[in-house]
Amino acid sequence: MSEKRKIRKHFVFEGRVQGVGFRWTAKFAAEGLGLTGWVSNKSDGSVEMEIQGDESSIARMLMEIQNGRFIHIENIESQTVPVEEGERGFYVHGY
């Protein structure tokens, strides 16, 4: 059985994404799926996140976030960024 290829994605989420448990929903989902990275509120009201793992687990995490009770994502910007070897855990940053 081959190991799934690790990727890293950078996201910016816009909509009702601050003050609704977005970052903690992301942390819980990431840890449950064995993903690493970080999430942070931005001063413009959006949320920024980098997530690392296999593509299918990242897609599942995004679905879990979008199903958050009070979260309403209106726009997602996404780009692939270099993998950070040796990264451990998923961290919540910001205010």
MIKOL-238420 format. One line per 5 residues: number of its first residue (from 1); their letters; for each residue x, y, z of N, C-alpha, C. Coordinates in steps of 0.02 Angstrom, whole numbers, plus 50000, padded with zeros to 5 digits. Example, Ala and Ser with C-alpha at 12.3 -4.5 7.8 and 13.67 -1.06 7.14 Angstrom:
REM residues 2
1	as	50660:49716:50390:50615:49775:50390:50660:49835:50390 ~ 50642:49888:50354:50684:49947:50357:50645:50002:50394
REM end
This chain:
REM residues 95
1	msekr	50042:49941:50000:50000:50000:50000:50045:50062:50000 ~ 50033:50108:49954:50075:50168:49949:50050:50223:49995 ~ 50098:50263:50017:50081:50320:50061:50052:50376:50018 ~ 50001:50410:50045:49970:50465:50008:50019:50524:50005 ~ 50017:50559:49949:50062:50616:49938:50040:50675:49981
6	kirkh	50088:50704:50017:50075:50761:50061:50078:50825:50020 ~ 50028:50868:50032:50027:50934:50001:50014:50986:50056 ~ 50024:51050:50039:50009:51105:50085:49969:51157:50047 ~ 49915:51180:50077:49872:51231:50045:49866:51291:50091 ~ 49865:51349:50059:49853:51413:50094:49784:51436:50074
11	fvfeg	49743:51453:50124:49674:51476:50112:49661:51543:50144 ~ 49618:51582:50114:49588:51641:50146:49513:51633:50138 ~ 49477:51634:50195:49405:51626:50196:49373:51692:50212 ~ 49321:51710:50174:49283:51771:50186:49210:51753:50198 ~ 49176:51796:50235:49106:51785:50252:49097:51793:50326
16	rvqgv	49050:51756:50355:49042:51757:50428:49088:51703:50456 ~ 49151:51723:50466:49203:51675:50484:49240:51693:50549 ~ 49227:51752:50576:49257:51770:50640:49202:51775:50693 ~ 49219:51753:50754:49171:51756:50809:49119:51701:50806 ~ 49131:51649:50765:49083:51595:50757:49113:51526:50769
21	gfrwt	49173:51524:50797:49206:51461:50812:49244:51430:50754 ~ 49258:51470:50702:49292:51445:50642:49359:51413:50659 ~ 49402:51451:50695:49469:51426:50709:49469:51362:50750 ~ 49425:51357:50799:49423:51298:50841:49391:51239:50804 ~ 49343:51253:50760:49316:51201:50717:49370:51173:50671
26	akfaa	49412:51219:50644:49467:51198:50601:49517:51156:50640 ~ 49534:51177:50700:49582:51139:50741:49556:51069:50756 ~ 49494:51064:50777:49464:50999:50794:49464:50954:50732 ~ 49444:50981:50674:49441:50941:50613:49511:50919:50592 ~ 49559:50965:50594:49628:50949:50574:49657:50894:50618
31	eglgl	49649:50900:50683:49676:50850:50728:49643:50782:50717 ~ 49578:50782:50704:49542:50720:50692:49564:50685:50628 ~ 49589:50723:50580:49609:50695:50516:49685:50687:50509 ~ 49721:50705:50563:49794:50697:50562:49829:50749:50518 ~ 49799:50808:50511:49828:50862:50471:49867:50910:50515
36	tgwvs	49914:50946:50486:49953:50996:50522:49944:51064:50489 ~ 49963:51117:50526:49959:51184:50498:49940:51234:50551 ~ 49906:51286:50528:49886:51340:50573:49826:51377:50544 ~ 49792:51415:50587:49735:51457:50567:49738:51521:50608 ~ 49719:51578:50577:49725:51642:50610:49672:51691:50584
41	nksdg	49644:51731:50629:49601:51786:50608:49644:51841:50577 ~ 49617:51874:50526:49650:51932:50496:49613:51996:50516 ~ 49647:52052:50515:49616:52115:50537:49559:52138:50491 ~ 49555:52112:50430:49501:52132:50384:49438:52091:50392 ~ 49436:52046:50442:49376:52005:50455:49378:51937:50422
46	sveme	49429:51923:50383:49435:51857:50352:49476:51811:50398 ~ 49481:51748:50378:49521:51699:50415:49570:51669:50365 ~ 49633:51663:50387:49687:51635:50346:49707:51568:50376 ~ 49722:51519:50333:49741:51454:50358:49790:51421:50310 ~ 49838:51384:50338:49880:51339:50299:49869:51270:50328
51	iqgde	49859:51221:50284:49845:51153:50305:49886:51105:50264 ~ 49912:51054:50297:49957:51007:50265:49936:50936:50278 ~ 49935:50896:50225:49918:50825:50230:49900:50800:50160 ~ 49865:50744:50157:49845:50719:50091:49783:50756:50067 ~ 49775:50758:50001:49723:50799:49970:49652:50780:49992
56	ssiar	49638:50715:49999:49571:50695:50019:49555:50715:50091 ~ 49604:50712:50135:49592:50734:50205:49582:50809:50209 ~ 49618:50847:50169:49608:50920:50167:49538:50935:50142 ~ 49515:50900:50091:49447:50911:50065:49395:50895:50118 ~ 49405:50841:50156:49359:50823:50210:49358:50876:50264
61	mlmei	49416:50904:50280:49420:50956:50330:49380:51017:50309 ~ 49388:51037:50246:49350:51095:50220:49275:51083:50225 ~ 49253:51023:50211:49181:51007:50218:49159:51013:50290 ~ 49199:50990:50337:49181:50995:50407:49176:51068:50429 ~ 49222:51109:50406:49220:51180:50423:49156:51212:50394
66	qngrf	49142:51198:50331:49084:51228:50299:49019:51206:50331 ~ 49019:51149:50364:48959:51124:50398:48954:51150:50469 ~ 49001:51194:50489:48999:51224:50556:48933:51261:50566 ~ 48906:51257:50626:48839:51282:50641:48828:51355:50624 ~ 48875:51398:50641:48866:51470:50630:48911:51498:50575
71	ihien	48953:51456:50547:49001:51477:50496:48965:51484:50429 ~ 48977:51540:50395:48950:51550:50328:49006:51578:50284 ~ 49035:51534:50243:49090:51554:50199:49061:51580:50133 ~ 49080:51641:50115:49057:51671:50052:49108:51664:49997 ~ 49172:51661:50015:49226:51657:49965:49286:51621:49995
76	iesqt	49319:51580:49954:49380:51546:49975:49433:51558:49922 ~ 49490:51587:49942:49548:51592:49898:49595:51536:49919 ~ 49624:51502:49870:49666:51445:49885:49726:51443:49839 ~ 49783:51423:49867:49842:51411:49825:49885:51358:49858 ~ 49920:51320:49817:49965:51269:49842:50032:51303:49859
81	vpvee	50058:51286:49917:50122:51314:49941:50168:51255:49958 ~ 50233:51269:49967:50280:51215:49983:50264:51180:50049 ~ 50273:51114:50050:50264:51074:50110:50317:51093:50161 ~ 50297:51097:50225:50344:51111:50279:50360:51045:50314 ~ 50417:51017:50296:50438:50953:50325:50447:50959:50400
86	gergf	50427:50909:50436:50438:50907:50509:50386:50945:50549 ~ 50336:50975:50516:50285:51011:50553:50244:50962:50595 ~ 50230:50982:50656:50191:50940:50701:50134:50982:50729 ~ 50074:50956:50726:50017:50988:50758:49983:51040:50714 ~ 49927:51064:50740:49888:51117:50708:49876:51170:50760
91	yvhgy	49892:51233:50742:49892:51287:50791:49843:51342:50774 ~ 49813:51370:50826:49768:51427:50819:49807:51489:50838 ~ 49809:51538:50792:49843:51602:50804:49792:51658:50800 ~ 49813:51716:50820:49771:51776:50812:49736:51793:50876 ~ 49695:51844:50870:49660:51870:50928:49594:51838:50939
REM end
